[in-house]
Amino acid sequence: MPIPTPDLGGIVKALKEVGKAWRTFKGYRLLVFGTKAVGKTTLWRHLEGGEAVKASVSTTLAPEEIGRFKLKDIKFAGITTRVLGVDVPGDPNLRATWEDTLYRMDAPTHGIIFMLDNVEDTARGVPAAGYDPARLAEHYQAFKHLSDLIFNRADVADNLQALLVLVNKRDSWPAGLQYGDIMEASGINALMPRFNELTHCRPRVQSCSALYGANVQGSMAWMAKNFDKLKSD
């Protein structure tokens, strides 16, 4: 059965509803971006449950779910910081919602997570290489688009406290592959120094397995500490 095309009008309407909760929430606001099927939904399920979960279906494959944006009041283990998170759709056909989410929520975004992954390039038949050029190019274009949106608006850039880049699915990487290799191959490494120019934002790159929770809580704790610094400043 073909996957129905998402209704952009419904997405924008849902975003307005999300914005109401976003503006009134007494805590810190977190947006999660990434390409289709990168593991954002799996990350959210782990954060909600605090334990390993079964692999989830990308929200981009369920249009009726996309409009819900997975607005969550996150509870971190051992951390009292309240964080409201929004899982932003990753489908390229919905990339316009990234601008809407960053610019039209009428309340500052304090943290951003960008997720990328590595998929074996089966066409080359060299599993040890571990690179799918098309997938890496997709990650680069998505991150470049997100970066441009951030730097095109001074209010967004000035309010951003933390940028966390999670290189996901490390549980399936070939032996010897490091997350730095994937960052370099994707070209995203070359875009990261730009974030060091921001007054308040702290960038960080970390590997993770959203499926099994590896490095998830530690990465979230790092982000929460940056939010707490915002509170003390």
KOLNUVEX-607895 format. One line per field, with one value per residue: residue in three letters; x negated, y negated, z negated of N, C-alpha, C, CB in turn; residue number from 1. Coordinates in steps of 0.05 Angstrom, whole numbers. Glycine has a CB too. Example, Ala and Ser with C-alpha at 12.3 -4.5 7.8 and 13.67 -1.06 7.14 Angstrom:
<atoms>
resn (ALA, SER)
n_px (-264, -257)
n_py (114, 45)
n_pz (-156, -142)
ca_px (-246, -273)
ca_py (90, 21)
ca_pz (-156, -143)
c_px (-264, -258)
c_py (66, -1)
c_pz (-156, -157)
cb_px (-226, -282)
cb_py (89, 12)
cb_pz (-181, -114)
resi (1, 2)
</atoms>
This chain:
<atoms>
resn (MET, PRO, ILE, PRO, THR, PRO, ASP, LEU, GLY, GLY, ILE, VAL, LYS, ALA, LEU, LYS, GLU, VAL, GLY, LYS, ALA, TRP, ARG, THR, PHE, LYS, GLY, TYR, ARG, LEU, LEU, VAL, PHE, GLY, THR, LYS, ALA, VAL, GLY, LYS, THR, THR, LEU, TRP, ARG, HIS, LEU, GLU, GLY, GLY, GLU, ALA, VAL, LYS, ALA, SER, VAL, SER, THR, THR, LEU, ALA, PRO, GLU, GLU, ILE, GLY, ARG, PHE, LYS, LEU, LYS, ASP, ILE, LYS, PHE, ALA, GLY, ILE, THR, THR, ARG, VAL, LEU, GLY, VAL, ASP, VAL, PRO, GLY, ASP, PRO, ASN, LEU, ARG, ALA, THR, TRP, GLU, ASP, THR, LEU, TYR, ARG, MET, ASP, ALA, PRO, THR, HIS, GLY, ILE, ILE, PHE, MET, LEU, ASP, ASN, VAL, GLU, ASP, THR, ALA, ARG, GLY, VAL, PRO, ALA, ALA, GLY, TYR, ASP, PRO, ALA, ARG, LEU, ALA, GLU, HIS, TYR, GLN, ALA, PHE, LYS, HIS, LEU, SER, ASP, LEU, ILE, PHE, ASN, ARG, ALA, ASP, VAL, ALA, ASP, ASN, LEU, GLN, ALA, LEU, LEU, VAL, LEU, VAL, ASN, LYS, ARG, ASP, SER, TRP, PRO, ALA, GLY, LEU, GLN, TYR, GLY, ASP, ILE, MET, GLU, ALA, SER, GLY, ILE, ASN, ALA, LEU, MET, PRO, ARG, PHE, ASN, GLU, LEU, THR, HIS, CYS, ARG, PRO, ARG, VAL, GLN, SER, CYS, SER, ALA, LEU, TYR, GLY, ALA, ASN, VAL, GLN, GLY, SER, MET, ALA, TRP, MET, ALA, LYS, ASN, PHE, ASP, LYS, LEU, LYS, SER, ASP)
n_px (-17, -13, -46, -9, -10, -32, 11, -3, 24, 52, 9, -13, 29, 30, -19, -9, 23, -13, -46, -18, -23, -78, -91, -70, -96, -134, -195, -249, -260, -262, -282, -281, -315, -326, -339, -294, -275, -318, -320, -294, -243, -251, -290, -258, -222, -256, -273, -225, -212, -258, -285, -310, -281, -238, -253, -227, -176, -188, -163, -152, -128, -77, -30, 15, -5, -45, -27, -21, -69, -95, -98, -129, -137, -195, -227, -286, -332, -350, -354, -328, -311, -261, -239, -211, -197, -199, -189, -209, -183, -220, -217, -236, -196, -170, -202, -194, -168, -208, -227, -179, -174, -219, -214, -162, -140, -136, -164, -226, -275, -314, -348, -376, -373, -406, -402, -439, -456, -489, -491, -503, -538, -513, -518, -571, -593, -628, -628, -659, -674, -629, -599, -546, -542, -499, -463, -494, -501, -449, -442, -479, -456, -409, -428, -456, -414, -385, -424, -429, -378, -380, -421, -402, -366, -372, -348, -336, -387, -413, -385, -394, -421, -447, -473, -466, -494, -477, -504, -475, -455, -499, -504, -501, -544, -601, -660, -711, -694, -685, -649, -668, -690, -644, -621, -660, -659, -608, -610, -591, -623, -653, -617, -608, -643, -622, -583, -610, -618, -574, -546, -523, -514, -532, -564, -562, -585, -565, -566, -513, -465, -402, -366, -383, -396, -448, -493, -453, -426, -470, -483, -437, -440, -484, -462, -421, -451, -472, -425, -413, -454, -437, -395, -421, -450)
n_py (24, -44, -99, -151, -220, -269, -317, -382, -427, -409, -397, -448, -470, -436, -450, -501, -490, -462, -505, -534, -505, -506, -560, -569, -534, -521, -517, -487, -487, -441, -420, -368, -347, -317, -271, -230, -169, -166, -155, -186, -180, -132, -150, -185, -150, -121, -160, -172, -123, -105, -58, -3, 3, 32, 29, -28, -52, -101, -167, -192, -156, -151, -191, -209, -212, -249, -302, -307, -317, -298, -322, -329, -326, -319, -273, -268, -219, -226, -280, -344, -382, -409, -394, -410, -376, -373, -331, -339, -332, -291, -280, -297, -323, -351, -390, -445, -452, -457, -509, -534, -513, -533, -588, -606, -595, -630, -632, -622, -574, -531, -487, -443, -382, -346, -291, -240, -183, -122, -84, -23, -20, 16, 23, 17, 60, 65, 76, 59, 8, -23, -68, -103, -141, -172, -174, -201, -249, -267, -276, -318, -359, -367, -384, -430, -461, -468, -495, -543, -564, -574, -613, -653, -681, -725, -724, -670, -646, -673, -655, -602, -550, -501, -455, -392, -340, -278, -218, -166, -95, -64, -13, 19, 10, 25, 60, 19, -29, -97, -151, -200, -191, -184, -235, -266, -244, -257, -311, -346, -360, -404, -445, -453, -489, -539, -545, -555, -608, -631, -666, -641, -588, -519, -471, -400, -335, -268, -197, -148, -98, -98, -58, -21, -54, -72, -121, -158, -179, -204, -242, -273, -292, -325, -365, -384, -406, -451, -479, -489, -525, -568, -583, -601, -644)
n_pz (0, 18, -15, -44, -24, -70, -101, -95, -112, -156, -189, -200, -227, -272, -293, -312, -355, -386, -397, -436, -484, -486, -495, -546, -580, -638, -640, -604, -534, -482, -418, -370, -314, -249, -195, -157, -188, -223, -276, -315, -339, -367, -403, -434, -457, -490, -526, -551, -575, -600, -591, -550, -485, -435, -365, -332, -287, -238, -247, -201, -169, -185, -175, -204, -255, -252, -257, -311, -335, -380, -433, -493, -564, -591, -634, -664, -688, -754, -749, -758, -724, -683, -620, -558, -501, -429, -375, -313, -248, -201, -147, -81, -50, -88, -106, -109, -157, -194, -194, -210, -262, -289, -283, -294, -344, -384, -432, -465, -439, -475, -472, -422, -389, -340, -299, -267, -226, -208, -151, -120, -59, -14, 41, 53, 31, -12, -73, -117, -107, -115, -98, -68, -16, 5, -37, -76, -50, -52, -107, -113, -82, -110, -161, -146, -127, -175, -206, -177, -184, -239, -244, -213, -242, -293, -344, -352, -350, -392, -437, -440, -478, -478, -432, -411, -376, -357, -338, -315, -324, -337, -354, -310, -279, -237, -258, -286, -265, -279, -312, -298, -247, -217, -222, -196, -144, -129, -124, -161, -203, -185, -190, -243, -274, -268, -307, -353, -353, -375, -431, -477, -465, -471, -435, -421, -403, -400, -402, -399, -419, -407, -410, -448, -489, -499, -519, -519, -566, -591, -553, -553, -606, -602, -570, -603, -644, -619, -612, -665, -677, -648, -681, -726, -708)
ca_px (0, -29, -44, 4, -25, -23, 25, -18, 42, 57, -16, -15, 50, 21, -41, 3, 32, -38, -56, -5, -37, -106, -93, -62, -111, -153, -219, -266, -247, -281, -273, -297, -314, -341, -327, -274, -283, -344, -317, -284, -221, -263, -302, -237, -211, -275, -272, -200, -210, -282, -296, -312, -255, -239, -256, -202, -172, -191, -138, -147, -112, -50, -22, 34, -20, -64, -16, -22, -95, -106, -104, -134, -150, -215, -238, -313, -339, -367, -356, -302, -305, -238, -244, -189, -210, -183, -201, -202, -184, -244, -213, -243, -172, -160, -224, -184, -160, -231, -226, -156, -179, -239, -208, -134, -130, -132, -178, -253, -285, -339, -366, -370, -387, -406, -410, -446, -463, -506, -479, -522, -536, -513, -525, -600, -600, -650, -616, -677, -675, -607, -588, -527, -545, -473, -452, -510, -495, -423, -447, -493, -437, -390, -442, -462, -389, -380, -444, -422, -354, -388, -438, -387, -349, -388, -335, -339, -416, -420, -372, -402, -440, -461, -468, -476, -493, -479, -509, -459, -456, -526, -502, -501, -567, -622, -683, -731, -682, -681, -630, -683, -692, -618, -618, -678, -649, -583, -616, -579, -645, -661, -596, -606, -657, -604, -567, -628, -616, -551, -553, -514, -510, -554, -560, -575, -580, -567, -554, -493, -446, -376, -351, -391, -401, -476, -500, -429, -422, -493, -481, -416, -450, -501, -445, -408, -470, -473, -400, -416, -471, -420, -379, -438, -461)
ca_py (0, -69, -116, -175, -245, -284, -342, -404, -445, -397, -400, -475, -473, -423, -466, -524, -478, -458, -531, -543, -492, -515, -587, -570, -515, -533, -500, -491, -477, -425, -411, -346, -347, -296, -261, -208, -143, -168, -145, -206, -168, -113, -166, -195, -128, -114, -181, -170, -99, -101, -31, 4, 6, 44, 9, -40, -60, -130, -183, -201, -135, -152, -219, -217, -217, -271, -326, -308, -328, -285, -342, -314, -337, -298, -268, -255, -203, -240, -308, -356, -401, -403, -399, -403, -369, -369, -315, -353, -312, -290, -275, -321, -337, -367, -407, -471, -453, -464, -538, -541, -506, -550, -617, -614, -584, -653, -627, -614, -547, -530, -465, -429, -357, -337, -263, -228, -155, -110, -60, -9, -24, 44, 22, 19, 87, 64, 69, 46, -21, -34, -93, -105, -169, -186, -180, -221, -275, -276, -287, -344, -379, -373, -400, -456, -476, -475, -516, -568, -574, -585, -637, -674, -695, -731, -716, -641, -641, -684, -640, -574, -544, -476, -439, -364, -324, -250, -199, -143, -68, -54, 16, 33, 1, 45, 57, -1, -54, -116, -171, -222, -183, -190, -264, -275, -235, -271, -340, -363, -371, -430, -465, -456, -512, -563, -547, -565, -637, -640, -675, -624, -560, -500, -448, -375, -312, -244, -174, -137, -79, -105, -33, -9, -75, -78, -149, -175, -194, -221, -265, -290, -304, -347, -387, -395, -424, -476, -493, -499, -548, -590, -591, -614, -669)
ca_pz (0, 18, -39, -36, -28, -93, -97, -106, -126, -182, -204, -209, -248, -296, -304, -327, -381, -402, -406, -461, -506, -485, -507, -575, -595, -657, -639, -581, -509, -466, -392, -359, -285, -236, -171, -159, -198, -236, -303, -334, -355, -386, -425, -452, -473, -511, -546, -565, -591, -614, -587, -522, -472, -408, -343, -326, -259, -236, -247, -174, -156, -197, -173, -225, -279, -248, -267, -340, -342, -404, -454, -517, -588, -595, -660, -663, -712, -773, -741, -764, -703, -667, -592, -540, -476, -405, -354, -289, -226, -186, -118, -64, -41, -110, -115, -115, -185, -211, -197, -226, -289, -300, -281, -299, -369, -402, -457, -457, -440, -491, -463, -397, -383, -312, -298, -241, -230, -187, -138, -103, -30, -3, 69, 56, 22, -30, -98, -136, -101, -132, -89, -46, -8, 9, -64, -89, -37, -62, -133, -110, -72, -132, -181, -134, -127, -203, -214, -164, -198, -265, -241, -199, -261, -316, -369, -355, -356, -419, -459, -440, -499, -473, -407, -414, -352, -364, -316, -325, -315, -340, -359, -285, -263, -233, -277, -280, -257, -301, -304, -284, -219, -204, -221, -176, -118, -122, -120, -182, -219, -175, -197, -272, -286, -267, -332, -374, -352, -390, -458, -498, -457, -473, -417, -429, -386, -416, -390, -417, -409, -418, -413, -474, -509, -503, -518, -518, -591, -595, -535, -563, -630, -593, -561, -627, -659, -604, -619, -693, -676, -639, -703, -745, -697)
c_px (-18, -25, -31, -13, -14, -9, 11, 0, 48, 33, -18, 5, 42, -2, -31, 12, 8, -48, -43, -18, -66, -109, -88, -79, -132, -177, -235, -255, -268, -268, -292, -293, -330, -326, -308, -288, -311, -344, -306, -262, -232, -276, -281, -226, -230, -274, -247, -200, -235, -293, -296, -284, -259, -241, -229, -200, -174, -165, -132, -130, -84, -40, -2, 20, -37, -53, -17, -48, -108, -116, -106, -147, -169, -224, -265, -318, -358, -370, -329, -294, -281, -244, -220, -201, -190, -200, -191, -204, -209, -241, -220, -219, -161, -181, -216, -175, -183, -231, -202, -162, -199, -230, -180, -123, -126, -144, -205, -258, -312, -358, -357, -386, -384, -417, -418, -454, -482, -493, -500, -517, -537, -521, -555, -609, -623, -639, -633, -679, -652, -595, -569, -528, -519, -461, -467, -505, -468, -425, -460, -473, -417, -403, -448, -436, -382, -399, -436, -397, -362, -402, -424, -369, -365, -375, -338, -368, -423, -408, -381, -425, -457, -453, -482, -472, -497, -482, -498, -466, -485, -527, -504, -526, -587, -645, -702, -720, -677, -662, -643, -687, -667, -614, -635, -668, -624, -588, -605, -601, -653, -641, -595, -620, -640, -590, -584, -628, -593, -558, -546, -514, -536, -548, -574, -566, -584, -554, -533, -479, -420, -360, -357, -397, -429, -482, -477, -426, -446, -492, -459, -424, -467, -484, -431, -426, -473, -447, -401, -434, -456, -404, -395, -449, -444)
c_py (-25, -85, -143, -200, -260, -310, -365, -424, -435, -399, -427, -481, -460, -438, -490, -514, -473, -484, -541, -531, -501, -542, -587, -551, -529, -515, -507, -476, -465, -416, -389, -345, -324, -286, -238, -182, -144, -158, -164, -194, -148, -128, -175, -173, -119, -135, -179, -146, -93, -73, -25, 9, 21, 22, -1, -48, -91, -144, -191, -180, -134, -181, -227, -222, -241, -296, -329, -318, -317, -305, -327, -330, -315, -297, -254, -241, -220, -269, -321, -376, -392, -412, -391, -399, -366, -353, -326, -333, -314, -286, -300, -336, -355, -386, -435, -474, -460, -494, -546, -536, -525, -579, -625, -603, -606, -648, -616, -584, -547, -509, -453, -404, -352, -309, -255, -199, -146, -85, -49, -14, 4, 45, 26, 47, 87, 57, 54, 16, -36, -60, -90, -135, -185, -193, -202, -249, -285, -288, -315, -365, -387, -390, -428, -473, -485, -497, -543, -580, -587, -611, -659, -690, -699, -722, -686, -634, -650, -668, -611, -569, -520, -464, -412, -349, -295, -233, -173, -117, -56, -24, 32, 26, 24, 39, 36, -28, -72, -138, -195, -216, -190, -220, -276, -268, -249, -300, -358, -374, -399, -452, -470, -480, -537, -567, -557, -596, -648, -646, -654, -594, -543, -476, -423, -353, -287, -221, -164, -114, -85, -80, -21, -29, -82, -107, -168, -192, -213, -246, -284, -305, -328, -371, -400, -413, -451, -492, -505, -523, -572, -601, -607, -640, -693)
c_pz (0, -7, -31, -41, -52, -86, -111, -122, -154, -201, -216, -231, -274, -309, -320, -355, -399, -413, -432, -485, -509, -499, -537, -592, -612, -659, -615, -557, -491, -440, -382, -329, -274, -212, -177, -169, -212, -265, -324, -351, -375, -409, -444, -469, -495, -533, -563, -584, -607, -612, -557, -510, -446, -387, -335, -296, -258, -234, -218, -158, -166, -197, -195, -251, -277, -261, -297, -351, -367, -424, -480, -540, -597, -624, -658, -689, -729, -767, -744, -742, -687, -638, -575, -512, -453, -385, -328, -265, -209, -156, -102, -55, -63, -121, -122, -144, -203, -216, -215, -256, -303, -302, -292, -325, -390, -430, -449, -458, -454, -482, -438, -396, -353, -311, -269, -247, -207, -177, -119, -74, -16, 26, 73, 46, 3, -58, -117, -132, -116, -122, -65, -37, -5, -18, -78, -76, -47, -90, -131, -101, -94, -153, -171, -134, -156, -212, -202, -177, -225, -262, -226, -217, -287, -342, -373, -363, -384, -442, -461, -459, -493, -447, -411, -388, -360, -339, -325, -312, -317, -345, -334, -268, -259, -252, -267, -271, -281, -292, -291, -255, -204, -201, -199, -148, -109, -115, -141, -200, -211, -182, -227, -284, -287, -294, -355, -374, -368, -419, -479, -491, -460, -455, -427, -409, -402, -400, -410, -403, -422, -424, -441, -496, -514, -499, -517, -543, -597, -577, -544, -589, -623, -585, -584, -643, -645, -609, -647, -694, -667, -663, -723, -735, -702)
cb_px (19, -23, -72, 31, -23, -46, 55, -33, 68, 64, -40, -11, 77, 11, -59, 26, 49, -59, -53, 25, -36, -116, -73, -33, -125, -140, -211, -295, -232, -291, -272, -289, -325, -346, -348, -260, -284, -354, -344, -274, -201, -284, -317, -215, -205, -303, -274, -177, -205, -278, -278, -330, -241, -214, -271, -197, -144, -208, -140, -173, -125, -50, -9, 55, -37, -69, 12, -15, -93, -129, -82, -152, -128, -239, -218, -334, -351, -393, -367, -304, -329, -213, -270, -167, -225, -174, -193, -220, -160, -261, -183, -259, -151, -150, -247, -161, -147, -257, -224, -132, -189, -265, -210, -117, -150, -103, -162, -274, -287, -332, -368, -376, -375, -422, -387, -470, -438, -535, -452, -523, -558, -485, -516, -613, -606, -672, -606, -705, -673, -616, -611, -498, -560, -453, -452, -540, -494, -403, -466, -515, -422, -380, -467, -473, -366, -383, -472, -417, -334, -406, -464, -370, -323, -393, -306, -332, -434, -411, -342, -411, -426, -457, -479, -462, -514, -453, -540, -430, -447, -540, -476, -476, -581, -632, -697, -749, -656, -709, -614, -710, -699, -595, -626, -706, -644, -563, -604, -560, -669, -664, -569, -617, -683, -584, -555, -656, -614, -528, -539, -486, -501, -558, -569, -566, -598, -552, -575, -472, -456, -361, -359, -415, -389, -494, -518, -404, -419, -518, -475, -391, -465, -519, -425, -397, -498, -476, -376, -427, -495, -401, -367, -460, -466)
cb_py (0, -85, -122, -178, -262, -289, -340, -419, -449, -368, -393, -495, -461, -394, -476, -536, -453, -444, -551, -536, -461, -518, -606, -562, -495, -537, -470, -482, -500, -401, -434, -319, -374, -272, -252, -204, -123, -197, -135, -230, -155, -95, -190, -208, -104, -111, -208, -167, -76, -106, -11, 29, -21, 62, 22, -65, -51, -136, -207, -207, -108, -139, -224, -196, -192, -275, -329, -281, -357, -266, -364, -290, -345, -302, -252, -276, -176, -227, -312, -370, -405, -416, -385, -426, -344, -397, -284, -377, -317, -269, -267, -312, -317, -349, -407, -478, -427, -454, -551, -525, -477, -549, -625, -605, -563, -660, -608, -627, -535, -526, -444, -447, -333, -356, -245, -243, -137, -104, -68, 21, -42, 55, -4, -2, 104, 44, 94, 59, -27, -37, -111, -96, -171, -168, -154, -214, -271, -251, -268, -341, -369, -347, -386, -453, -458, -450, -508, -564, -552, -564, -630, -661, -679, -761, -724, -626, -655, -712, -641, -565, -541, -456, -454, -350, -333, -241, -198, -149, -66, -68, 22, 28, -22, 45, 84, 9, -49, -128, -181, -225, -153, -177, -277, -264, -205, -270, -348, -346, -353, -429, -455, -431, -517, -560, -520, -555, -646, -620, -700, -631, -559, -491, -455, -367, -313, -248, -151, -159, -49, -123, -14, 9, -66, -60, -154, -159, -175, -206, -256, -273, -284, -338, -376, -372, -410, -471, -474, -477, -543, -580, -567, -596, -665)
cb_pz (-25, 43, -51, -52, -2, -112, -108, -85, -111, -180, -187, -186, -238, -289, -282, -312, -376, -384, -385, -460, -503, -456, -494, -577, -576, -685, -640, -587, -495, -482, -371, -372, -273, -256, -151, -132, -176, -236, -312, -319, -336, -372, -413, -435, -455, -499, -532, -546, -573, -643, -602, -519, -466, -403, -319, -343, -249, -211, -265, -159, -160, -225, -147, -228, -285, -219, -258, -352, -344, -396, -455, -511, -610, -576, -679, -657, -705, -773, -712, -791, -684, -678, -582, -539, -479, -393, -358, -283, -208, -196, -113, -41, -33, -132, -95, -97, -194, -197, -169, -217, -291, -284, -253, -277, -380, -405, -476, -474, -411, -520, -485, -372, -400, -294, -308, -227, -230, -198, -122, -109, -19, -6, 82, 39, 45, -21, -111, -134, -71, -159, -80, -54, 18, 25, -81, -86, -7, -63, -149, -89, -48, -144, -190, -105, -116, -221, -205, -134, -203, -280, -228, -177, -267, -317, -368, -328, -335, -421, -455, -411, -525, -496, -382, -438, -331, -380, -309, -322, -286, -363, -373, -269, -276, -204, -281, -259, -241, -309, -329, -298, -216, -220, -248, -180, -119, -145, -94, -199, -217, -145, -187, -285, -272, -244, -339, -370, -323, -389, -464, -506, -428, -502, -389, -458, -360, -443, -384, -424, -415, -399, -391, -469, -534, -485, -495, -514, -615, -589, -506, -568, -648, -570, -541, -644, -661, -575, -616, -711, -657, -617, -717, -753, -667)
resi (1, 2, 3, 4, 5, 6, 7, 8, 9, 10, 11, 12, 13, 14, 15, 16, 17, 18, 19, 20, 21, 22, 23, 24, 25, 26, 27, 28, 29, 30, 31, 32, 33, 34, 35, 36, 37, 38, 39, 40, 41, 42, 43, 44, 45, 46, 47, 48, 49, 50, 51, 52, 53, 54, 55, 56, 57, 58, 59, 60, 61, 62, 63, 64, 65, 66, 67, 68, 69, 70, 71, 72, 73, 74, 75, 76, 77, 78, 79, 80, 81, 82, 83, 84, 85, 86, 87, 88, 89, 90, 91, 92, 93, 94, 95, 96, 97, 98, 99, 100, 101, 102, 103, 104, 105, 106, 107, 108, 109, 110, 111, 112, 113, 114, 115, 116, 117, 118, 119, 120, 121, 122, 123, 124, 125, 126, 127, 128, 129, 130, 131, 132, 133, 134, 135, 136, 137, 138, 139, 140, 141, 142, 143, 144, 145, 146, 147, 148, 149, 150, 151, 152, 153, 154, 155, 156, 157, 158, 159, 160, 161, 162, 163, 164, 165, 166, 167, 168, 169, 170, 171, 172, 173, 174, 175, 176, 177, 178, 179, 180, 181, 182, 183, 184, 185, 186, 187, 188, 189, 190, 191, 192, 193, 194, 195, 196, 197, 198, 199, 200, 201, 202, 203, 204, 205, 206, 207, 208, 209, 210, 211, 212, 213, 214, 215, 216, 217, 218, 219, 220, 221, 222, 223, 224, 225, 226, 227, 228, 229, 230, 231, 232, 233)
</atoms>
